[in-house]
Amino acid sequence: MLHHLTKSELKRSLARQKEVLNQDGIVFHTFWKGKITEKKRGLLFVYYQKEQLKKILKHHFDVLELEIFSADEKNDSIYAVLRKN
């Protein structure tokens, strides 16, 4: 549900996840791929490009994998496998 967080909220969430994760612990997250931020039915949806997301994630974790995949439509999502550094 990280796609409902603003970019600043995402950064705070990642910092907190790093605090509580065991040393060398692994997390897996998915994100919507795109260049927009929109509201639908009162919910915020934040989309990311792969390089933009990598810059955010690497401040908190070692990025083991960051790849585009198809969830609902072709190449509409990005998954991240991250390790606490």
C-alpha positions in Angstrom: 0.0 0.0 0.0 3.1 2.3 -0.3 1.6 3.8 -3.4 -0.9 5.7 -1.2 1.9 7.5 0.6 3.3 10.9 -0.5 7.0 10.8 -1.4 7.9 12.3 2.0 5.7 9.7 3.8 7.4 6.9 1.8 10.8 8.1 2.9 9.7 8.2 6.5 8.2 4.7 6.2 11.4 3.3 4.7 13.5 4.8 7.5 11.2 3.2 10.1 11.2 -0.2 8.3 15.0 -0.1 8.4 15.0 0.7 12.1 12.8 -2.4 12.9 14.2 -4.8 10.4 16.8 -7.4 11.6 20.4 -6.9 10.4 20.7 -8.1 6.8 16.8 -8.5 6.8 15.1 -8.5 3.4 11.9 -6.5 2.4 9.9 -6.8 -0.8 7.7 -4.0 -2.1 5.8 -3.2 -5.2 5.0 0.2 -6.7 2.9 1.4 -9.6 5.0 2.5 -12.6 4.4 5.9 -14.2 5.0 9.6 -14.0 1.9 10.9 -12.2 0.3 11.5 -8.9 -3.5 11.3 -8.8 -6.5 11.0 -6.6 -9.2 8.4 -7.2 -12.2 8.1 -5.0 -10.4 10.1 -2.3 -7.3 7.9 -2.4 -3.8 9.2 -3.3 -1.9 7.1 -6.0 1.8 7.9 -6.5 3.5 6.4 -9.5 7.3 6.0 -9.9 9.9 5.6 -12.6 12.5 3.0 -11.9 15.5 5.4 -11.6 13.5 7.8 -9.4 12.6 4.9 -7.1 16.1 3.6 -7.0 17.4 7.0 -5.7 14.8 6.9 -2.9 15.4 3.3 -1.9 19.2 3.3 -1.9 19.2 5.9 0.9 17.8 3.3 3.3 18.6 -0.1 1.8 20.9 -2.1 -0.5 18.8 -2.5 -3.6 19.1 -6.2 -4.5 16.6 -6.2 -7.4 14.5 -3.4 -8.9 12.5 -4.6 -11.9 9.5 -3.8 -14.0 6.7 -6.3 -14.1 3.1 -6.7 -15.3 0.4 -6.6 -12.6 -2.8 -5.4 -14.3 -1.4 -4.2 -17.5 1.9 -4.8 -19.4 4.8 -3.2 -17.5 2.6 -1.3 -15.1 4.5 -2.0 -11.9 8.0 -2.1 -10.3 9.1 -4.6 -7.6 12.0 -4.0 -5.2 13.9 -6.5 -3.2 15.8 -4.6 -0.5 18.3 -5.6 2.2 19.1 -3.6 5.4 22.7 -2.4 5.1 
